[in-house]
Amino acid sequence: MKRKVEEDEKNEKIVRNLMKLPSNRRCINCNSQGPQYVCTNFSTFVCATCSGIHREFSHRVKSVSMATFTAEDVAALRECGNEVINHQLPNRQTQLIIF
């Protein structure tokens, strides 16, 4: 049990540090400052408004402050994040990414 709590705390710290990266300081969809959610389908940081829209499309969204993140979630955020998506779709206009 203690090991699980320690792992959850470690993962939360990593996610919060990833959220501080310049590319993750804005919502991937609407560019608003301070996203507080992660869309785990795309491993991107999104704001509250866009998180609701993602949920309407049955995307998995987690609150950075309320949810626990698995090692897989953290690895995906490290590999992807907003910067990678922005480089993969450089000509997209600010809009909701729906895959």
Number of C-alpha atoms within 10 A of each C-alpha: 6 7 8 9 11 11 16 17 14 15 20 20 13 17 22 14 11 18 24 13 13 10 16 21 20 21 26 26 21 16 15 15 13 16 23 20 24 27 23 19 14 19 22 25 31 31 23 17 14 23 23 15 14 19 12 10 10 10 17 15 24 18 18 18 11 10 13 17 21 13 13 11 18 19 14 16 23 15 11 15 23 24 16 16 15 14 10 10 11 9 8 12 10 11 11 15 15 10 7
